[in-house]
Amino acid sequence: MLDTNHPQSEHIFRASGFLDGLLKCSQRMSVVPSAVRADLLPKVLSRIDDMRALAAEHFTKSTAIAPALDELARVFTTLANLGDGNLVADATDGDEPCPACGGDVMKFDAMATIKGQAQQWIILCKNCTSEFSKPFRELESGDGFCTMFI
């Protein structure tokens, strides 16, 4: 468990917010047309640059963060460019196949097991987001931003 009184806690929480936003963006990018992907990519890369700055200022001892951020940027760029910019289908409702690979789109309510919570749908193409697992795990780890301890 994270010690909220530790001087690094503020930076770990900030990194967690960045990672959460990027995770949600990876899910969204996996089910939208190319035009939306192209619009999201510069925003994603800017957020990754914000994480690089956070790492340079507050996580200087980590050797895992920079390569994981490089990999994350590469995977986002690959996802954005699937279909050579010609994807027109939109599967954000979770009922259509993936616009890029044609595979099944996962749709589930993240709050389904918590009584009284409003639905929070997570919709993604598991195939197209599979490469995100490794860099996200590395960034969340004790060798990364330590967000796994929150």
Backbone as CSV, one residue per row, in Angstrom:
resi,resn,N_x,N_y,N_z,CA_x,CA_y,CA_z,C_x,C_y,C_z
1,MET,0.843,-1.179,0.000,0.000,0.000,0.000,0.888,1.242,0.000
2,LEU,0.445,2.229,-0.688,1.182,3.475,-0.826,1.038,4.323,0.435
3,ASP,2.161,4.840,0.919,2.168,5.759,2.054,1.871,7.154,1.518
4,THR,0.679,7.663,1.792,0.280,8.963,1.239,1.072,10.125,1.810
5,ASN,1.819,9.892,2.887,2.657,10.946,3.461,4.054,10.973,2.849
6,HIS,4.381,9.989,2.041,5.697,9.940,1.413,5.795,11.057,0.365
7,PRO,6.947,11.718,0.261,7.073,12.830,-0.693,6.855,12.424,-2.165
8,GLN,7.022,11.163,-2.502,6.841,10.690,-3.882,5.374,10.424,-4.219
9,SER,4.519,10.325,-3.202,3.116,9.935,-3.419,2.397,10.847,-4.406
10,GLU,2.597,12.135,-4.290,1.949,13.088,-5.200,2.285,12.759,-6.663
11,HIS,3.524,12.403,-6.916,3.969,12.123,-8.283,3.454,10.761,-8.767
12,ILE,3.340,9.822,-7.848,2.791,8.509,-8.191,1.313,8.646,-8.556
13,PHE,0.571,9.448,-7.800,-0.838,9.678,-8.119,-0.982,10.393,-9.465
14,ARG,-0.087,11.321,-9.747,-0.130,12.022,-11.037,0.121,11.034,-12.176
15,ALA,1.119,10.179,-12.008,1.409,9.159,-13.023,0.212,8.229,-13.201
16,SER,-0.446,7.887,-12.111,-1.617,7.021,-12.179,-2.719,7.655,-13.021
17,GLY,-2.928,8.937,-12.852,-3.920,9.649,-13.656,-3.567,9.631,-15.133
18,PHE,-2.296,9.850,-15.436,-1.844,9.779,-16.826,-2.104,8.385,-17.405
19,LEU,-1.694,7.354,-16.659,-1.840,5.981,-17.143,-3.308,5.600,-17.332
20,ASP,-4.158,6.022,-16.411,-5.583,5.726,-16.539,-6.152,6.360,-17.808
21,GLY,-5.790,7.609,-18.053,-6.248,8.285,-19.261,-5.756,7.593,-20.525
22,LEU,-4.502,7.154,-20.509,-3.946,6.463,-21.672,-4.593,5.098,-21.876
23,LEU,-4.891,4.407,-20.798,-5.568,3.111,-20.908,-6.941,3.283,-21.557
24,LYS,-7.691,4.259,-21.085,-9.013,4.523,-21.662,-8.902,4.927,-23.129
25,CYS,-7.874,5.684,-23.453,-7.679,6.101,-24.835,-7.323,4.908,-25.716
26,SER,-6.520,3.972,-25.209,-6.180,2.787,-26.000,-7.435,1.975,-26.296
27,GLN,-8.315,1.883,-25.321,-9.563,1.148,-25.520,-10.413,1.835,-26.583
28,ARG,-10.559,3.133,-26.463,-11.373,3.892,-27.417,-10.777,3.823,-28.823
29,MET,-9.456,4.021,-28.927,-8.818,4.006,-30.248,-9.000,2.674,-30.960
30,SER,-9.184,1.608,-30.199,-9.294,0.293,-30.821,-10.635,0.061,-31.503
31,VAL,-11.606,0.936,-31.296,-12.944,0.702,-31.862,-13.487,1.865,-32.701
32,VAL,-12.671,2.864,-32.948,-13.140,4.037,-33.690,-12.535,4.079,-35.097
33,PRO,-13.131,4.895,-35.987,-12.594,5.051,-37.339,-11.220,5.749,-37.344
34,SER,-10.560,5.665,-38.470,-9.222,6.249,-38.626,-9.172,7.747,-38.330
35,ALA,-10.194,8.480,-38.732,-10.194,9.930,-38.513,-10.138,10.261,-37.021
36,VAL,-10.856,9.493,-36.208,-10.842,9.719,-34.758,-9.487,9.309,-34.186
37,ARG,-8.948,8.212,-34.663,-7.622,7.759,-34.222,-6.573,8.828,-34.519
38,ALA,-6.643,9.404,-35.722,-5.691,10.444,-36.114,-5.819,11.676,-35.227
39,ASP,-7.031,11.985,-34.803,-7.256,13.121,-33.909,-6.724,12.837,-32.499
40,LEU,-6.852,11.601,-32.046,-6.430,11.241,-30.695,-4.910,11.078,-30.565
41,LEU,-4.246,10.631,-31.619,-2.817,10.309,-31.514,-1.951,11.468,-31.026
42,PRO,-2.060,12.693,-31.555,-1.208,13.772,-31.033,-1.464,14.068,-29.553
43,LYS,-2.709,13.918,-29.124,-3.038,14.138,-27.715,-2.382,13.076,-26.847
44,VAL,-2.420,11.838,-27.320,-1.793,10.722,-26.598,-0.290,10.932,-26.503
45,LEU,0.334,11.275,-27.627,1.791,11.459,-27.630,2.203,12.634,-26.743
46,SER,1.366,13.658,-26.674,1.633,14.781,-25.777,1.563,14.334,-24.314
47,ARG,0.597,13.494,-24.008,0.472,12.969,-22.645,1.674,12.090,-22.299
48,ILE,2.148,11.312,-23.255,3.348,10.496,-23.026,4.545,11.404,-22.783
49,ASP,4.629,12.519,-23.495,5.701,13.492,-23.240,5.591,14.077,-21.836
50,ASP,4.360,14.317,-21.365,4.158,14.786,-19.986,4.688,13.754,-18.994
51,MET,4.490,12.484,-19.311,4.994,11.419,-18.438,6.517,11.353,-18.471
52,ARG,7.098,11.608,-19.627,8.564,11.659,-19.726,9.113,12.764,-18.824
53,ALA,8.452,13.924,-18.842,8.880,15.041,-18.007,8.738,14.696,-16.522
54,LEU,7.631,14.063,-16.160,7.427,13.639,-14.774,8.521,12.666,-14.346
55,ALA,8.848,11.734,-15.215,9.900,10.748,-14.911,11.255,11.433,-14.764
56,ALA,11.555,12.359,-15.653,12.847,13.048,-15.605,13.007,13.875,-14.340
57,GLU,11.908,14.381,-13.837,11.975,15.232,-12.650,11.865,14.461,-11.343
58,HIS,11.062,13.393,-11.319,10.767,12.747,-10.039,11.052,11.248,-9.965
59,PHE,11.417,10.636,-11.069,11.692,9.190,-11.081,13.031,8.927,-11.767
60,THR,14.030,9.709,-11.395,15.324,9.685,-12.081,16.066,8.360,-11.936
61,LYS,15.784,7.602,-10.898,16.489,6.333,-10.691,15.930,5.191,-11.529
62,SER,14.767,5.380,-12.098,14.145,4.306,-12.874,14.777,4.192,-14.255
63,THR,15.191,2.993,-14.586,15.696,2.724,-15.941,14.617,2.066,-16.799
64,ALA,13.478,1.760,-16.199,12.409,1.066,-16.917,11.415,2.015,-17.590
65,ILE,11.295,3.228,-17.086,10.246,4.124,-17.566,10.462,4.561,-19.011
66,ALA,11.641,5.049,-19.339,11.882,5.578,-20.693,11.618,4.533,-21.774
67,PRO,12.172,3.303,-21.662,11.882,2.328,-22.721,10.401,1.923,-22.775
68,ALA,9.739,1.875,-21.632,8.312,1.527,-21.619,7.486,2.635,-22.273
69,LEU,7.851,3.886,-22.044,7.148,4.996,-22.697,7.408,4.990,-24.201
70,ASP,8.635,4.657,-24.602,8.937,4.529,-26.033,8.053,3.454,-26.665
71,GLU,7.932,2.316,-25.991,7.114,1.216,-26.489,5.643,1.618,-26.531
72,LEU,5.176,2.325,-25.510,3.786,2.771,-25.478,3.497,3.711,-26.649
73,ALA,4.404,4.636,-26.915,4.226,5.555,-28.046,4.201,4.784,-29.365
74,ARG,5.070,3.781,-29.498,5.109,2.973,-30.711,3.790,2.223,-30.912
75,VAL,3.275,1.635,-29.826,2.040,0.852,-29.926,0.846,1.757,-30.243
76,PHE,0.795,2.928,-29.630,-0.287,3.868,-29.946,-0.220,4.294,-31.413
77,THR,0.983,4.555,-31.896,1.148,4.971,-33.297,0.704,3.849,-34.234
78,THR,1.076,2.619,-33.907,0.651,1.471,-34.710,-0.872,1.351,-34.720
79,LEU,-1.490,1.469,-33.547,-2.951,1.372,-33.437,-3.627,2.472,-34.249
80,ALA,-3.089,3.678,-34.172,-3.680,4.800,-34.895,-3.604,4.603,-36.404
81,ASN,-2.572,3.895,-36.866,-2.350,3.744,-38.304,-2.882,2.440,-38.890
82,LEU,-3.549,1.624,-38.092,-4.124,0.392,-38.638,-5.090,0.734,-39.763
83,GLY,-5.085,-0.073,-40.778,-5.965,0.165,-41.919,-5.480,1.281,-42.817
84,ASP,-4.240,1.714,-42.623,-3.639,2.782,-43.445,-4.491,4.045,-43.499
85,GLY,-5.181,4.339,-42.402,-5.986,5.552,-42.339,-7.309,5.462,-43.070
86,ASN,-7.724,4.247,-43.435,-8.943,4.079,-44.223,-10.100,3.417,-43.469
87,LEU,-9.989,3.289,-42.145,-11.065,2.651,-41.382,-12.225,3.622,-41.239
88,VAL,-13.418,3.181,-41.597,-14.598,4.054,-41.505,-15.635,3.524,-40.524
89,ALA,-15.539,2.241,-40.202,-16.506,1.658,-39.272,-16.264,2.166,-37.857
90,ASP,-17.331,2.186,-37.082,-17.277,2.631,-35.690,-17.926,1.552,-34.826
91,ALA,-17.158,1.008,-33.882,-17.675,-0.057,-33.011,-17.776,0.394,-31.562
92,THR,-17.946,1.691,-31.344,-17.988,2.202,-29.971,-19.215,1.748,-29.196
93,ASP,-20.209,1.216,-29.872,-21.366,0.686,-29.151,-21.098,-0.726,-28.632
94,GLY,-20.019,-1.341,-29.111,-19.653,-2.675,-28.661,-20.412,-3.790,-29.341
95,ASP,-21.266,-3.440,-30.279,-22.092,-4.444,-30.945,-21.584,-4.817,-32.334
96,GLU,-20.605,-4.102,-32.827,-20.058,-4.339,-34.163,-18.681,-4.973,-34.032
97,PRO,-18.193,-5.629,-35.086,-16.827,-6.161,-35.039,-15.799,-5.022,-35.086
98,CYS,-14.590,-5.330,-34.726,-13.508,-4.344,-34.729,-13.323,-3.767,-36.133
99,PRO,-13.203,-2.448,-36.235,-13.007,-1.828,-37.548,-11.688,-2.232,-38.216
100,ALA,-10.681,-2.554,-37.428,-9.360,-2.846,-37.989,-9.155,-4.324,-38.300
101,CYS,-9.406,-5.187,-37.317,-9.078,-6.607,-37.498,-10.304,-7.473,-37.768
102,GLY,-11.493,-6.914,-37.563,-12.713,-7.677,-37.783,-13.057,-8.627,-36.640
103,GLY,-12.236,-8.624,-35.584,-12.468,-9.507,-34.444,-13.589,-9.016,-33.543
104,ASP,-13.891,-9.838,-32.563,-14.929,-9.489,-31.598,-14.493,-8.310,-30.740
105,VAL,-15.438,-7.439,-30.447,-15.223,-6.313,-29.547,-15.754,-6.714,-28.181
106,MET,-14.936,-6.552,-27.161,-15.365,-6.843,-25.783,-16.164,-5.670,-25.253
107,LYS,-17.246,-5.983,-24.571,-18.078,-4.959,-23.930,-18.491,-5.497,-22.581
108,PHE,-18.100,-4.787,-21.524,-18.508,-5.219,-20.193,-18.649,-4.026,-19.272
109,ASP,-19.477,-4.197,-18.271,-19.728,-3.162,-17.273,-18.737,-3.353,-16.128
110,ALA,-17.812,-2.425,-15.997,-16.788,-2.524,-14.957,-17.370,-2.418,-13.552
111,MET,-18.578,-1.908,-13.425,-19.204,-1.725,-12.114,-20.297,-2.751,-11.839
112,ALA,-20.407,-3.769,-12.668,-21.510,-4.732,-12.566,-21.583,-5.433,-11.212
113,THR,-20.459,-5.663,-10.571,-20.467,-6.393,-9.304,-20.586,-5.480,-8.086
114,ILE,-20.657,-4.174,-8.302,-20.740,-3.228,-7.185,-22.157,-2.680,-7.117
115,LYS,-22.877,-3.124,-6.100,-24.282,-2.752,-5.953,-24.439,-1.232,-5.828
116,GLY,-25.389,-0.699,-6.579,-25.710,0.715,-6.490,-24.858,1.621,-7.361
117,GLN,-23.887,1.073,-8.072,-23.032,1.895,-8.927,-23.623,2.006,-10.323
118,ALA,-23.471,3.173,-10.913,-23.911,3.366,-12.298,-23.033,2.530,-13.223
119,GLN,-23.609,2.135,-14.332,-22.858,1.341,-15.293,-21.667,2.133,-15.826
120,GLN,-20.553,1.440,-15.998,-19.361,2.029,-16.586,-18.855,1.035,-17.640
121,TRP,-19.243,1.275,-18.881,-18.935,0.334,-19.949,-17.491,0.480,-20.406
122,ILE,-16.838,-0.645,-20.527,-15.518,-0.710,-21.135,-15.703,-1.472,-22.439
123,ILE,-15.314,-0.828,-23.530,-15.497,-1.396,-24.859,-14.153,-1.325,-25.575
124,LEU,-13.663,-2.480,-26.047,-12.363,-2.513,-26.708,-12.218,-3.738,-27.576
125,CYS,-11.279,-3.652,-28.503,-10.896,-4.823,-29.277,-9.698,-5.445,-28.561
126,LYS,-9.896,-6.630,-28.043,-8.829,-7.302,-27.296,-7.625,-7.579,-28.192
127,ASN,-7.873,-7.938,-29.452,-6.771,-8.209,-30.377,-5.916,-6.963,-30.603
128,CYS,-6.561,-5.847,-30.887,-5.834,-4.625,-31.245,-5.194,-3.928,-30.047
129,THR,-5.618,-4.264,-28.841,-5.027,-3.639,-27.650,-4.049,-4.564,-26.922
130,SER,-3.820,-5.757,-27.432,-2.985,-6.729,-26.709,-1.553,-6.253,-26.487
131,GLU,-1.004,-5.490,-27.423,0.379,-5.030,-27.279,0.558,-3.967,-26.195
132,PHE,-0.517,-3.443,-25.658,-0.430,-2.439,-24.603,-0.090,-3.047,-23.240
133,SER,-0.362,-4.317,-23.067,-0.195,-4.950,-21.754,1.205,-4.790,-21.191
134,LYS,2.209,-5.128,-21.961,3.590,-5.099,-21.450,4.032,-3.688,-21.040
135,PRO,3.919,-2.664,-21.893,4.371,-1.345,-21.430,3.561,-0.801,-20.253
136,PHE,2.247,-1.054,-20.236,1.446,-0.591,-19.095,1.901,-1.283,-17.810
137,ARG,2.119,-2.593,-17.856,2.591,-3.322,-16.668,3.926,-2.776,-16.188
138,GLU,4.842,-2.509,-17.098,6.158,-1.989,-16.722,6.047,-0.602,-16.089
139,LEU,5.180,0.234,-16.637,5.023,1.586,-16.100,4.346,1.577,-14.730
140,GLU,3.463,0.624,-14.488,2.772,0.532,-13.199,3.630,-0.128,-12.117
141,SER,4.654,-0.830,-12.515,5.448,-1.648,-11.592,6.305,-0.817,-10.638
142,GLY,6.927,-1.527,-9.717,7.856,-0.911,-8.782,9.090,-0.359,-9.457
143,ASP,9.413,-0.848,-10.646,10.538,-0.325,-11.428,10.109,0.878,-12.275
144,GLY,8.801,1.109,-12.346,8.268,2.219,-13.126,7.786,3.341,-12.213
145,PHE,6.516,3.705,-12.378,5.942,4.788,-11.579,5.341,4.316,-10.260
146,CYS,5.383,3.027,-9.989,4.907,2.440,-8.728,3.415,2.601,-8.502
147,THR,2.649,2.790,-9.552,1.212,3.017,-9.383,0.475,1.748,-8.967
148,MET,1.098,0.598,-9.115,0.461,-0.656,-8.694,0.259,-0.716,-7.177
149,PHE,0.912,0.182,-6.443,0.796,0.192,-4.983,-0.341,1.071,-4.480
150,ILE,-1.047,1.705,-5.391,-2.177,2.543,-4.979,-3.368,1.658,-4.693
